[in-house]
Amino acid sequence: MQIGKVNLDLTHYPGEDLYCDGEVENKLLHIARDFSTIEYPKIIEQEKSWEVLYHFSSLRENIVEWVPLQKTDKVLEVGSGCGAITGVLSRKAGSVTCIDLSQQRSKINAYRNMEQDNIDIKVGNFEDIEPDLPDDYDYIMLIGVFEYGQAYIHSATPFDTFLQILKKHLKPEGRIIIAIENRLGLKYWAGCREDHLGTYFSGLEGYPEGGVVRTFSKNGLEEILKRSWEGDYSFYYPYPDYKFMTTLYSDEYLPKVGELSNNMRNFDRDRMVLFDEKQVFDSLTRDNMFPDFSNSFLVVLGPKLQTIYARYSNDREPEFQIRTDILQVEEERRIVRKSPLTDAAVNHVEQIDTAYQKLRERYQGGELKINRCRLVKVNDQAMEDLTEEEYSEGMETSHLRPYVELEYLKGISLAELMDDKLKKEDLEGFMSLFRHYVEILDYHSEMPVADFDLIFSNIILTGKDYSKPFHPLTNATWTLIDYEWTFGKVVPIRELAFRAAYCYMLEDSKRKALNLDLIQEELGISEKEADEFREQEKGFQRYVTGNRKSMTEMRDLIGFDRINPVDYMQKMATLEHKSWVQIYENRGEGFSEETAYWATDVMEDGDNRNLLIRVDKDVLTLRLDPALSGCMVVLRGVRFNDQEVTLGKDSAVTTNGIQIGAENAYIFTTKDPNITIDIDGIRRAGFQEEEIDLLEVEWEISLLGDTMMEILAEQYKPKRRFWR
């Protein structure tokens, strides 16, 4: 069978698909057949479906995109499914042979890659197809496949046998690449369900209910490799997991404290939230235990690769999508490489070299050093300027696109030093570092060139004189290591410094101990200017990401819940009082469970509630959830510092309820009722502010049962709902 330029070999197809995800596969086939890949992001957002996201997100390719495939390489992909990674393999390698048991999924794969003439898809059982395979593959890919070894291989030791069989089909220097979940991944301890079974803790408990699927701990996987693989192997740690990897770590380059903050990944089903995964990851990182609790593993069997770290920025607009690698090129030498992921991003990468030249000119003679950069143009015209080794490396990683190489510096970041000062409650030490940062940035500030992203984590401090004790202010070299967002204009230092402090605080909740008012006062920035800078930051983020939905936004759109058992038990224990109100604070990043808390200052009289809330200065909006189920609420009044807030259509108070009657009465036909109050709007409207702002809300509440909610929802179908 031929679909476009892709060949489907049905020689070993058993005549029916022995596994299927049901009707959704018809939808996936429709998308692959009738839409181009450039339309996938829009379709993903429209469908709001886990299956569509999982099979068509370009982030799925990240797990293998970094591998240095060459156009002379032959690749075998076992368990290719709907082709989530087949496309990137075919674009980088010479030929790709796919094996999959499902004809339907193989058609989806073929349609989405129908313009590629180097893909051959063999449909059928692996054991039936394997004897016909050649023995000269450069790479064999097992992405989300090895855990099903018991289903593929009929043997007393199926996983050992699986690897031994595959090894027969490799070239002598070939590699097998395995991506698989960690049975002891931290997300499972924190309350995520097992990826394959959808049950809580089944992998942690050793799969007591049985079944075909088996994932492994790091030690468990290594035991299999020791028995069945003779040769080198390397462990990598995809984060947050291998499905939608954004960062790849290795034993040679492990995460630093504070880096692992993107942990809410329940795209496919509800989950519990038993603890803050970021804080636990930080603890594990300090104790050198991250490899054992990484959510996923990527194992390269065969000769070691140079890449020890990769970070993807493909959640941006196409013209800004790049990959940042750290390569171990010699035993004691590393380099940093930034490569465009799209043709549209080539200019952006070339501009990094331009930024280096201009920033070096500006800071020449000053204290701030600019990390060395080299632009490598790999094309026919530039071949004569490259060594054979350099040209080969360029071919492997960039496919004739230019890239930049920067020096890898060993040192400590300014952000880490500042964290240490905050941890020790040494505010004066923190401010000394900040003042020195401002001082060295101010050098030749009249020149029309500025790095807008000159944040604390982008500055590395190294020792000037290693014979003397390291001191950040007197015996250290301050080097700017990343200057991707450099613009040819004058940007006031106070603006750059405020943004650096603002981003620093947003990156980690522990940094909230720093009062941004101190930074504003130090820089002479008014509250109005601070608000303008915050809006400018939002504009910059929109400039970089465009209108694309982030993965966090997609998770919310798909709509699976996160349940905190402790909170749930507290709610259930006191539900009869109807006085539990959950409060969400938006400080510029939207509402989230991480910033929510339960109201404690509630006065009740029958069904009447009087709620008093202390509001911090950086809170922009508040969301109050008056109950855990449908209810009717009559708002009696809202007061800010004893001043009455007007209620009505154009008020700063909005709800997701249905307004009924002439009074401020609302019916909530949802189990997540909420009332949103625009604190920032109230302040801008001229309400008097106090040293401690107080918000007082008074309402009457009546809970509704499920049947009553359904009746009222039908009766009061709104034409439109207003959300803030």
N, C-alpha and C positions, 0 to 999 in steps of 0.2 A: 504494500500500500504506500502511495506517495502523497504527502501533504505539502504543497509548495516544493521546496528543495529538500525536505526532510523525508528520509526513508523509514517506514515502519515495517519491521520484519516480524511476521506473524507465524513463522515456522513452528514455534513451540508454544503458541497461544492455546490454552486448554479449551477454548470455545466459550467461556464465560468469565466475567470478572469475579474473582473469589473474595474480594473485599471492595467495599464501596461506602462512601459517606452519605449516600442517599441523593435526594432531589437537588441538593446544593451543587453536586457535580455537573448537573445540566446547566446551571447558572454559570459555573466556572468555564464550561465549554463555550457557552454563548459569548462570554467576555473575551476569551482567547481568540475565538474565530472572527468576531465582528468588530473588535476594537484594536487599535494600535497600542504599543507599550507606552507611548507618550500620554495616552488617555487614562492609564491605570490609576495614577494618584487621585484624579477627580472621581473615578468610579469607586475607589476604596472609600472616599469620604461620603459619597452618596449612599452606598450600600450599608455602611455602619455594621459590617459583618466580620466576625472573627475569621471565617473561612476565606473570604475575599482578601482581607488584610494579609493573612498568613501565606496564601499562595501567590499573591501578586505584588506585594511590597518589594520595592527595589532593595530595601535593607537586608532582605534574605541573602542577597549575593555577597554581602560583606564577609561572610565566614570563609569564602575561598578567593575573593577578589584580590587579596593581598599576596596570594601564592605566586611566585615568579614563573608562571607558565610561559613557554615560548612557542612560536608558530611551528616548530618542528616536533612538538610534544603530542603523543597519543594519550588520551585520557579515557578511562573506564569509570562510568558513574553507575553504581549499583543502587537501585531504589530511587530512580530519578523522579517519580511521581509526576506532578503537574509542571515540572521544569523550572522550579524556583531558582536553581543555580545553573541549569543547563546552558542558559543564554550566555552568562559571563564566561563559562568554560569554553564555549564554542568561539567566542570573540577573541579569546586569548590563546587558545591551543590550536594545533593543526587539525586534530580530529577528535570527536567525542562519541564514544559508544555508550548508549544508555541501556539499562536493563530495568524493566518494571513489570509487575504481574498484571497490572490493570490496563486494558485497552483504552478505556475511557480517559484515564489520566494521561496515557501516552498520546492520545489525540490532542488533549489540551496542551501538552508539551510541544507537540509538533506545530500546532496552529500559532502559538505565541512565538515560535522560533522559525517559522516557515521560510524566511529569507536566508537562513544559514544553510550553506551547502556542505557542511562538514559534520552533520549529526546523523547518526544511525541509531534508531531505537528498536531494541529487541524486546518483544512482549512475551512474557511467560515466566515460569518458575526458574529461579537462579540455578538450581541443580540441573535442570534440563538444558539450559543455555550454556552453562560454564564449559562443558567439554569442547565446544566449538570455538571458544575464545582463543586468540593468539597469545603469545608469551612475551610480548615486547611493549607493554604499556609503560609509559613514563610515570603516570600517576593513576592511582585507583582511589576514587572518592566514596566514602561511606558517611554521608551526612544525614544523621538521624536514622541510621539503618542498622548499625551494629547491635543495638539493643534487641532487634528482632531475630538475632542469629538462630534461636531455637526454632523459629518458623521456617527459615530458609534451609537450614542444614539438619539432616537427620543423623545425629551422632551422639554418643555418650558424652562427648565434650564439644558441643556445637560451636562455641565461640573460639576455642583453640583451632578446631578444624576449619572454621570459616577463614581465619587468617592464613592458615597453612595452604589452603586451596588458592586464595588470592595471590599469595606470594609467587606461585608458579607462573602467574601471568605478568609478572613484573620484569622489566629490564634489570640487569645487575645493580645499577645505581638508581633504580626507580623508588618511588615513595607511595605508601598508603596513607591516606589522611582520614582520620576518624573524628567526627563531631558527635558528642553524646552528652546527655544530662548527667550530672553528678548525683548519685543516689543519696548523698549526704549534703546536697546543696543547701545553703543557708535559707533560701526561700521556702524550702519544705519545713524547716524548723519554725520559720516565722508564720506559717499558716497557709502557704499555697498548696493546692492539691497536686498530687502526682500527675505529671504531664500526660501520661498515656492512659491511666486507669480512672483519673478524675476523683480519686478518693484521698482522704486526709491521711498522711503519715505512712502509707502503705510501703513506700520505698524505704523509709527510715526503719520500719519494722521488719524489713527483709522479705517483703511480699508474702505475708502469711496466707493470703487467699489464693496463691498460685498464679497461673496465667503464663502467657508466652513471653511477655516483655520482661527484660532484666536490664536495669542500669547498674552502675558500679561506683564504688568509692574510688579514690585515687589509688589506694593500696590494692584494691580488688582488681582494677584494670591493669596495674603493673604486674600483678601475679600472672594474669593471662599472657601478657607480653613476654614475661620471662620464660614461660613454658613453650610459647608458639612462635616467637620471633627472634631470630638470631641477627643481631645488628643494632644500630643506634636507633633511639627514639627520643622525641622531645615533647614535653607537655606545654601546652598553651592554655590560657584561661580567658575565654570570651566573656565579655561583660556587656550588658546584664546577663545574657545567655547566648547560646550559639544561634538561636532563631533570628533575633534582631540585634546582632552584635554591633556595638558602636566603638568598643575598645578591646584590643587584644593584648593581654599581658603574657608573660612567660616567666620561667624560673630565673632567667637572667634580668628580667625587668618586672618587678611586682608593683602593685598599686601602692600609693602613698596614702597616709591618713587623710581622710576628707574627700578622696576622689570618688568613692563608690556611693553616690547619692541617688541614683535613678533606679529605685527598687520596686515600685508599684507596677508589676507587669502582668496583672490578671486580665489578659485580653479575652481568654476563652471561657472563663467560669468564675463564679464567686470565690472569694478567699477570706480567710481570717487574717487579722493583724495582731499577732501575739506580742511583738516588740518592734522597736525601731531598727530596721535592718542596717541603716547607715551607721548607727552608733555601734552595733555589734560588729559590722565589717571593720570599723575603725579599731575596735578592740582586738579582733583577730589579726589585723595588719600589724599592730604594735607587737604582738606576740609571735609574728612570723607563721601564722596558721592559715592565711588566706587560701593557699593551694588546696587544702583539704576541704574547704567549704565553698569554693567557687561553684556557682550554679551549673556551670557546664565545663566540659573539657574539649580541647581540640588536640589530638595527638598526631604527630607526624612520625611515621615509621620509615626510617631510611636516613640518608645523609642529612646532617643538620643544615637548616636554612639560616641565612644571615639575619633575617628579621627577628627582632626580639620584642618589638612593640609596634602596634599600629592603632591609629585613632581615625575614625571616619567622621567627616563633616558633610554627609550627604542628606542631611535634613534641611539643607539650605536651598536657595534658588540655584538652578543649574550652573550659572556663571560663577558661583562661589564654592562649588563642591570639590573638596580635595581630600586626600589621605595623607596623614603624617606618620612616617615610619621612623623607628630607630633601628639601625643596622649595626651588627657587630662585625666590622669588616676585617679587623685583626684582633688578636688576643687582648690587647690593651687599647684598642681604638674603636670608637663608635662614631657614627655620623647620623645626623637627622636629615630626612629627605621629605620634601613636600611635593606631591604629585597631583595633577588635575585628574578628576574622575570623569570629566566630560570634556568634549572639545570646546564647549563654551567657557570652561574654567581655565583654559590655557593662558589667556591674558592676565587673569587674576594671579596666577602663579608667577608669571614673568614680572608682574608689578612688584612682587616681593623683593626681587633683585634690585629693581629701581629704588624701592624704599630703603634698602640697605645703603645704597650709594648716597642718597640724599640725607638720611639720618646720620651716617658716618661723617658727612660734611658738616652737618649742624653741630654735632657734639664733639668734633675734633678739638682737642685741647681741654675738654671738660672732663668731669669725673665719670659720667655714664658712658660705658663702652657698648658698642653694637656688635652682637654676635656675627661672626664672619659668615658670608653667604656666597654661594657659587651657582650660577645658572648653567644648567647642562641642556643644550639643545641637541636632541638626538634625531637627526634627519640626514638626508643625503648630502646636503650642503655642509653639514657640520662634522661629517664622519672623519674628515682628515684631521680635525682638532682633538679627537678622542683616541685614547689607547684602546686596544682590542678589548681589554677587561671592562673599561668604562662603557664602551659601546654595547657589550653583552649585557651588562647590568641595566642599561637603559632599555634595551630591547625587552628584557625580562619583566621590568616593572612598569614601564610607561607606554610601550607600544608606539614609539616614535613621538610621543608627546614630551615637551620639555619639562624639566623638574628643577627644583633648587635643592642644594645641599647646604646644611648649616653645621657648624661645629657643635658637638655634644659636650656640654659643660657639666662637670661634677661640682656640686656646691649645695647651698641651701637657699631656698626661695625666700624672698622678702615676706611672703605670706606666712611661711612656716615660722619665721622669726617673730612676726607680729602675733601669731597664735600663741607662741610660748610666753610672750609678755602678758597677753590677756589671761592665760591659764594661771600665771603667777600673780595676777591682779596688779601688775606693774604698769599702771596707766601712763606714768611719766616716761617709762622706757618705750612704750608703744608710740607715744607722741614724739619722742626723740627720733625714732625711725621714720615716722611720717614726715616730720619737718625736714629731715635730711633728704628724703625722697623728693619733696617739693623743691628743695634747693637745687638738687642736681638736674631735675627736669627743666628748671627755669633757664638753663644755659642756652644762650642765643635764641630765646623764645620769640624774637621778632622775625625769625626766618620762616618762610612759608612752607613748612613741612612739620607734620606732627603725627605721632602714632596715637590714634584714638583709643586703642586697647592697651594702654600702658598701665595695666593692672599689676597688683603686687606679685601675683604668681608668675608673671612674665619677666621678673627680675631675679637673677641668680647672683648670689654673693659667693665669691671665692677669696681665698687668702692671698694678699699681696706678697707677704714675706712669711713663708712657712716656718721660719725659725722662730717667729714670734707668735704669741697666743692670738687666736682669731678674735677680732673685735669688729662688729659691723660698721662702726662709724670711723674708726681710725686705721684699721688694718685689713680692709676688704676691698675687693674690686666689684663694682656693681655693673652687671652686664644685662642688657635687654636681649632676651633670647628669641622673642617672637614679635614680629612687627608686621603682621599680615594686613592690618587695617590702618595703613598709613595714608594720609591725605596731603595733597600739596597746597596747604593753606595754614594760616596761623590759627591755632586753637589755644585759647587762654589756659594757662597752667592751672588756675583754680577750677576750671571746668574738668580738665583731665583728672586732677587729684580727687575731686568730689566723686566722679564716676568710679575711680579705682576703689575708694572707700565704700561707696554704695554697692558695687558688685561684690566686694569682699564680704559685706554683711549678708547679702542675699545668698551667697554660696553655702553658708553653714549657720544653722540656727544657734550654735554655741557662741557665735560672734555677736549675738544680740546684746551681749554685755557691754559692747562698745556703743556709746550714745552718739548717734550721727550729729547731734547738735554741737558736740565738741569739734567735729570736723568742720561744720559750717562756720562756727565761730572762728576757728583757726584760719579759715580761708576767706573770711569776711563775706560769706554768702547769705543772702536774705532767704526767708522762707519762700518768697515768691520765686526767686532764682532757683532754689532747690527744686521746686515743683516743675519749673521749666526744664531743668536738667533731667528730671525723671521722665518727663514727656519726651524729651529728646532721645533718651535711652530706648523708650518703647519704639520710637520711630526708627532708630538704628536697627533694632532687632527685626522690625518688619521689613526693612531694607534688605537684610541678610536672608531672612527666611521666606519673604514674600507672603503669599496667602496660604502657604502649605499648613496643614494641620500637624501639630507635633504628635509624637506617639502618646504622650500623656493625654492630649485632647482626644485622640482616637480611642484610647481606653475608656474615657468618659462617654464618648458617643456610642460605643458598643454597649456599655451600660452594665457590666457586671459589678457586683457589690463588693465592698470591703467591710468585714464585720469585726468589731473589736469585742471579744468575749467578755472582758472585764466591764466595759461600759454596758454591754448587753445585760450582764447579771445585775448591775446596779440599777438599770432601768426596770428590769423585771421585779426586783425586790421592792421597788417603791412606786410602781406604776399606778397603784390605786390612789396615790396622792395627786396624780396628774400635774405635778409641779416641776418635773424634770424638763429643763429647757437647754438645748445644746446651742452653743454660740460659736460661730465661725468668724475669723478675722481675716480680712484681706489687707495685706501691707504692700501690695504691688505685684503679687504673684498669683492672685486669685484665691479662692477658697480651697482648703484641703483639710483632710482629716488630721494631718500633722499639727495644724494650728488651731484645732477645735478644742473646746473645753465645756464642762457642764456648769451651768449657773448655780451659784450657791446662795446668792442674796435675793431670795424670792419670798415675798409675803403672800399668803393665800388666805382667802376668806370665802369658803364655799367654792364656787366656780370662778371667782375673781382672783387675778394674779397681779402682783405689782413687782416688777423686775428692775433692779438697780445694777448698772454695769459701769465699771471704771474703764475709760477708753484711752489707750495710749496715743501719743501724738502722731505716730506714724501709721495708725490704722486709717484706711481709706473708706472701707465699707464693712458693715457688720451684717451677718445673716443669723437670724434667730429661728430655730426649729422648735415650735411650741409643743409638738407631740411626736409620737412614733407611728401614728396612724392617721387616718382621715379625721377631720374635726371641723367644728365651726368656731370661729373666733370673731369676737366683737372688740375692735380696738377702741379703748376708752380715751387714750391719749399717749403722746410721745413728747418727752421734754428733754432738752439738752441744756445742762447747767441751769435748770429751773425755768428755761424759756420754752414756750409751747411751740412744737413743730406742727405746721399745718398738714392736715391729712386730706387727701383727695387725689384727683387724676394726675396733677402735675407735682405731686409731693415728692419729697426725698424718701418717702416710705412706699415700697412696692411689695407685692406678694405674688406667689404662684397660685393663689386661690381665685375663686370666682366671687366677685362682689355681688351681694344681694341686698335689696332694699335701699332705702335712702341713707341709712347710717353706715358707718365703717364696719360692716359685717361681711365676713368672707367664709365661703365653704371651700374646704380643701378636700378634694376627692382623690388624694394621693397619700401614700404612706410616708411621704417625705415633704410635709408642709413646711414652707419657709416664708419669713418676712425679712426683706432686705432694706437696710437703712443706709443711705448715702451720707456717711459722716463727713467726707471731704466736701460734698456739696453744701451741707449744713454750715460748715466752717466758712466756706467761700461766700455764703449768703449773708455773712456778717454777724452770726451768733457770737455772743460773748464767750471767750475761752478762759478757762481757769488753769491753775497749776496742775490740777487733776480734773480732767473732764468727766462729767457724770451723765449717763444716759438713763432715763427712767421710762419704762414702758408699762402701760397698764392695759390689761385685757380680760375678757371673760371667755372661757373655753368650754366646749362640750365635745366629748369624743364621739365618733361615729363608728358603727360596726360596718363590716364589709358589705352586707346587703344594703344598708342605708347609703353607703358611698356609691354603690352601683346605681341606685335609684336616682340619687341627686345628680350624679354625673350625667345621666341620660337627660334629666329634666333641665339642667343648667348647662347645656353644651355651649361653651363660649365661642363667639366668632373669632375672638383674638385674645391671647393672654399676653400680659405685659411682664417682661422680665428685665431685671437690671443686671 
